Amino acid sequence: MSDTEYSETLLFTAFDDGSGKAPTYNLTGSTESVPVTREGSRIAYKLPFGEPSVVVEGDKLTATVEGQFVDYVDYWERVR
């Protein structure tokens, strides 16, 4: 993470569609970056390879997936 962007490297993926066929694997790896929005100590960005959107404020992180049947929100807090 820099002042202006967040980068993430996906090392591999495994996908099983539930059909009974063997899973597919991708081991090529790729790196993507997304812009970061900063307002004071608040940092916001959307993960490069898809949902969720992330907001970090101090020791708290909120991850939100919108537009599903219901919005999904996950809260994390660092305990010191």
C-alpha positions, 0 to 999 in steps of 0.5 A: 500500500502506498499513499495513492494505491493498494496492490495485491498479488494473487499467487494461484486460484482453484475453482470447483464449479460443483459439477463433479468435474476436476477443479481447475487451477491457475498458477500463473499469478498476477498483480493488480492495483487499485486507487486508495481514498484517504480522508484524515486517518480513514483509508478506503479501497476496493480489493483488486480481484473483486469484492469487498470494499474495505475501509480502515479507520484506526484499529478497525477494518470494515469489509462490505459486499454490496448488491447481493441478496443482502449486503454482507458486512464484516467487521475486524478490530485489532486488539492490543 
